[in-house]
């Protein structure tokens, strides 16, 4: 007995030889009858009976259940579509855990190495240099813009409720009137709050001693990640 030969074979690279339409035609799926049972939908009554007082008014009257509006908009107003999608928490990559050394790929500090502290409720990663070693303060980073390395630092748990997304909110800039638009801007640039500086010092006091326990790690965090000629990122082991 000859071995079964599949209708669709795989080309080099894992690409199927036949597309979905070709397989549908070869299997003659168009000949099969679709016995889909119609869903039973109970028709809601359009009218309801309402009692009418008075001898000569008939006693009752048929009134529509959904009353039509008295006024109609002069122009067609687009209604937003219903969105039934639920917001799911962002899944953390398996290669990232507290204490992992990450390489930033975007932003003002791209190319620098930082230490991952925890994942915030927004799904972003809370990282720090620490600031005392390589000048990277507490920052939020999307995990799509980092490379996780195999280096992990044992960091004690930082019990601070202030390390949240609310810490990174910026104050809204005051709006200008037409007269104020032509006046020279004399307002001072926004400065880092004393509370943020105190938080940075508190985090550095925990992270820096843990970094200094590992030999050559401070100099490793100070160095920038760069690619030289002949180096390819997909062939490197981080």
Protein Blocks (a to p, Z undefined) as FASTA:
>chain_A
ZZdddfbdcdehhiafbdfklmmmmnommmpccdddcdddddddfbdcdddedjkloopa
cddfbacdfbdcfbdcddddddfbdcddddddfkbcehiacddfedjkgoiacddfbdcf
kopacddfblmlnopacddddfklcccdfbdcdddddddfklcfklmpccddddddfklm
mpccfbdcddddfklmmmmmmmmmmmmmmmmmpghklmmmmpccdddehiafklpcZZ
